[in-house]
Amino acid sequence: MRLTGGGRALEQLAGPAAGGPPRAPRRWRMIRTGPDLWRHASGVGDQPWLRRPVPAAAREALQHSLLFPLTRAIARPRVVGADELMHAPQPAVIAPNHASDIDTPLILAALPRCWRARTVVGAAAERFYCKPAHALLAGLWINTFPFDRGADLRGLAAAAELIRAGHNVLLYAQATRSAGQLEGFRTGVARLCLATRTPLIPVHVGGTALIMPKDRWLLQRGRATVTFGGPLYPLDGEHPHDLIERAQGAIATLAATQRLLAARSRP
């Protein structure tokens, strides 16, 4: 036998040595024993190019021609206090209560143009940024950025970077839709304001839980209200719980004021 070809040919002919490690299969079988933990993970990052001048102009055209007229026709909103924002400093954190998916276009439509042009909206990454098409539509129509609601504060860090770049950030103080109840306020908004020394703008949105209820594909005409309050400034050494309590109290006061105005306007 000629051995000039080396020992490699002999190993191939002989096969794996007895007692040696088995060869890896060419194709592994995937065995699933439970739910896919990565199914809801965000697969799309931020789309900052949608905040450039040309996409921003396209967004403004879409909002004024389709989104805002449709929102106003459905919700017939009454806006109070938006003019006072002209005297408030920017950038700021806009912190409304959250009852429905229609809250965001209502608030954006009520904002003065000089505020709306600089406002980005925190959108739940696992909901709006799970697919590229969803991320594109959300960013184009609403000017969103992916907000990771995990415990590692990545969402707040992304919001802080946008504030440092001069943007207003709209974040819901309740973090999720609450069916119109003023409860479940989180400290994330307060932490963001304290970390960036940014004023907090309390906003109350009322009536939207009936127009577009949570987790129901129902859209019916109604009467909504959007009420803006004066800015709340973080105090030196203030705890996030104290600031969010001030914000919750301010939003509750706005809700009471709106109810009083509605009662006075009735015949």
C-alpha positions in Angstrom: 0.0 0.0 0.0 1.3 3.5 -0.9 1.3 5.9 2.0 2.6 8.9 0.2 -0.9 10.4 0.2 -0.6 10.8 4.0 -2.7 9.4 6.8 -5.8 11.5 6.0 -7.0 9.1 3.3 -6.6 6.2 5.7 -8.7 8.0 8.3 -11.5 8.7 5.7 -11.6 5.0 4.7 -11.5 3.7 8.2 -14.3 6.0 9.5 -14.5 7.3 13.0 -12.4 5.6 15.6 -14.1 3.2 17.9 -15.1 5.0 21.1 -14.4 8.4 19.6 -16.8 11.3 19.6 -19.7 10.9 17.1 -19.8 13.1 14.0 -22.1 16.1 14.1 -25.2 15.7 11.9 -25.4 17.8 8.9 -28.8 19.0 9.9 -30.0 19.5 13.4 -33.6 18.8 14.4 -35.4 21.7 16.1 -37.4 20.5 19.1 -39.7 23.0 20.7 -40.9 22.3 24.2 -42.6 25.6 25.1 -43.5 29.1 23.8 -40.9 30.9 21.7 -39.4 33.4 24.1 -38.0 35.5 21.2 -41.2 35.8 19.3 -42.1 39.2 20.8 -38.5 40.5 20.8 -37.9 43.8 19.0 -36.4 43.0 15.6 -36.2 46.6 14.3 -34.3 49.5 15.8 -34.9 53.2 15.6 -35.4 54.8 12.2 -33.7 58.3 12.7 -33.8 58.9 8.9 -37.6 59.5 9.3 -36.8 62.6 11.3 -34.9 64.2 8.5 -36.4 67.2 6.6 -37.9 65.4 3.6 -39.6 62.5 5.6 -40.7 65.1 8.2 -42.4 67.2 5.4 -44.1 64.0 4.1 -45.3 63.2 7.6 -46.8 66.7 8.1 -48.6 66.4 4.8 -50.0 63.0 5.7 -51.1 64.1 9.2 -52.9 67.3 8.0 -54.5 65.6 5.0 -55.6 62.3 6.5 -54.7 61.5 10.1 -55.8 64.6 11.9 -59.0 65.2 9.9 -60.1 61.6 10.5 -59.2 61.8 14.2 -61.2 65.0 14.6 -64.2 63.6 12.7 -64.3 60.6 15.0 -63.4 62.1 18.4 -64.6 65.7 18.0 -62.0 66.9 20.5 -62.2 69.8 22.8 -58.7 71.2 23.5 -57.9 73.4 26.5 -54.6 74.9 27.5 -52.7 74.3 24.3 -52.0 78.0 23.9 -50.2 78.1 27.2 -47.5 75.9 25.8 -46.2 78.8 23.8 -44.8 80.1 27.0 -43.4 76.8 28.2 -39.7 75.8 27.6 -38.6 73.2 25.2 -37.4 70.4 25.1 -39.9 68.9 27.6 -41.4 65.6 28.5 -45.1 65.4 27.5 -46.8 63.0 30.0 -50.5 62.2 29.4 -52.7 59.6 30.8 -53.4 56.7 28.5 -56.8 55.2 27.7 -56.8 54.3 24.0 -54.7 54.1 20.8 -56.4 57.2 19.5 -54.8 59.3 22.3 -51.6 59.9 20.4 -53.0 61.4 17.2 -55.4 63.5 19.4 -52.5 65.0 21.4 -50.3 65.6 18.3 -53.2 67.3 16.5 -53.8 69.6 19.6 -50.1 70.6 20.0 -49.0 73.9 18.5 -47.0 73.3 15.3 -43.7 74.5 16.9 -44.1 71.8 19.5 -45.4 69.0 17.3 -42.5 69.5 14.8 -40.0 68.7 17.7 -42.0 65.9 19.4 -41.2 62.3 19.1 -43.4 59.6 20.6 -42.2 56.6 22.6 -43.8 53.5 21.1 -43.6 50.0 22.8 -40.8 48.2 21.0 -42.4 44.8 21.3 -45.6 46.0 19.7 -44.7 48.6 17.1 -41.1 47.6 16.2 -41.5 43.8 15.8 -41.6 44.1 12.0 -40.0 46.6 9.6 -43.3 47.5 8.0 -44.8 48.4 11.4 -41.8 50.4 12.4 -41.9 52.3 9.1 -45.6 53.2 9.4 -45.3 54.2 13.0 -42.3 56.4 12.4 -43.8 58.0 9.2 -47.2 58.8 10.6 -46.5 59.5 14.3 -42.7 60.2 14.5 -42.1 57.4 17.0 -39.0 55.8 18.4 -38.8 52.3 19.9 -39.2 52.4 23.7 -38.0 49.3 25.5 -40.2 48.8 28.6 -37.7 46.3 30.1 -36.2 46.7 33.5 -32.8 47.7 32.3 -33.8 51.3 31.5 -32.8 51.1 27.8 -36.0 52.9 26.8 -35.3 55.8 29.2 -31.7 56.0 27.9 -33.0 56.3 24.3 -35.5 59.0 25.3 -32.7 60.9 27.1 -30.6 61.0 24.0 -33.4 62.4 22.0 -34.0 65.1 24.6 -30.3 66.1 24.5 -30.7 66.4 20.7 -33.5 69.0 21.3 -36.6 66.8 20.9 -39.7 66.8 23.0 -40.6 63.3 24.1 -44.1 62.1 24.5 -44.3 59.2 27.0 -47.4 57.9 28.7 -47.1 58.1 32.5 -49.2 55.0 32.9 -47.1 53.0 30.4 -50.1 51.1 29.1 -53.7 51.8 28.3 -55.8 52.0 31.5 -59.4 52.1 30.1 -59.8 55.7 31.4 -58.8 55.2 35.0 -56.2 57.6 36.5 -54.1 54.9 38.2 -51.1 52.8 37.7 -48.7 55.7 37.1 -45.0 54.6 36.7 -41.9 56.4 37.8 -40.2 56.1 34.4 -41.3 59.5 33.2 -40.2 61.1 36.5 -36.8 59.5 36.3 -36.3 60.8 32.8 -37.2 64.4 33.9 -34.9 64.2 36.9 -32.0 62.8 34.9 -32.2 65.3 32.1 -33.5 68.3 34.2 -36.4 68.6 31.8 -39.9 70.0 32.7 -42.8 67.7 32.6 -46.0 68.7 30.8 -49.1 67.0 32.3 -51.9 66.2 29.9 -55.3 64.7 30.4 -57.1 62.9 27.6 -60.7 62.0 28.3 -63.5 60.1 26.5 -61.2 58.0 24.3 -61.8 54.7 26.2 -65.3 54.6 24.7 -64.2 55.7 21.2 -61.5 53.1 20.8 -61.5 50.6 23.7 -58.5 48.7 24.6 -58.0 45.3 22.9 -61.1 45.7 20.8 -61.3 46.5 17.1 -64.0 49.0 17.7 -64.0 52.6 16.5 -67.1 54.7 17.1 -67.8 58.4 17.2 -67.6 60.2 20.5 -66.5 63.4 22.3 -62.9 63.6 23.5 -61.1 66.2 25.5 -57.4 67.1 25.6 -56.3 69.4 28.4 -52.8 70.7 28.9 -51.4 71.8 32.2 -48.5 74.0 33.1 -45.0 72.6 33.3 -43.8 70.8 36.4 -40.1 71.4 37.1 -38.0 68.7 38.9 -36.8 69.8 42.2 -33.2 69.4 43.5 -33.0 66.0 45.3 -36.6 65.1 44.5 -37.4 61.4 44.5 -39.1 60.0 41.3 -42.1 58.9 43.4 -42.6 62.4 44.6 -42.5 63.9 41.1 -44.8 61.3 39.6 -47.3 61.9 42.4 -47.2 65.6 41.5 -47.8 64.7 37.9 -50.7 62.4 38.8 -52.3 65.1 40.9 -51.9 67.6 38.1 -53.6 65.3 35.6 -56.4 64.5 38.1 -56.9 68.3 38.5 -57.0 68.7 34.7 -59.7 66.0 34.5 -61.8 67.7 37.2 -61.5 71.0 35.4 -62.6 69.5 32.2 -65.6 67.9 33.8 -66.5 71.3 35.3 -66.3 73.0 31.9 -68.4 70.3 30.3 -71.1 70.7 33.0 -71.2 74.5 32.5 -71.5 74.1 28.7 -74.6 71.9 29.0 -78.0 73.7 28.4 
